Amino acid sequence: MQRANTKVVQKMDSNKSRSSSSSKKSQGRKVVTFVGDVKQELKKVEWTNKDELRSYTKIVLVSTFIFGMFVYFVDLFIQGFLGGINLLVKFFTG
């Protein structure tokens, strides 16, 4: 009885090692396939030229500056409004 159990355990161990080695090989193949697919897709991409890149960079910088100034002025307005409320509260409460 014990011999039969030992054989079953040995057989299970050998099956596990086979499946793990084949699993590693299939994962390696998947990685190689993925990298190849990425290379093919990157060849299809239409990259920007220098002039387009410069103009897009200028657009991003100008719009970022304008948005930053907008946030700054809104912050100043809110700060002034809350400062005015603070003065009113101090005036009435002493």
Buried (B, 14 or more C-beta within 10 A) or exposed (E): EEEEEEEEEEEEEEEEEEEEEEEEEEEEEEEEEEEEEEEEEEEEEEEEEEEEEEEEEEEEEEEEEEEEEEEEEEEEEEEEEEEEEEEEEEEEEE
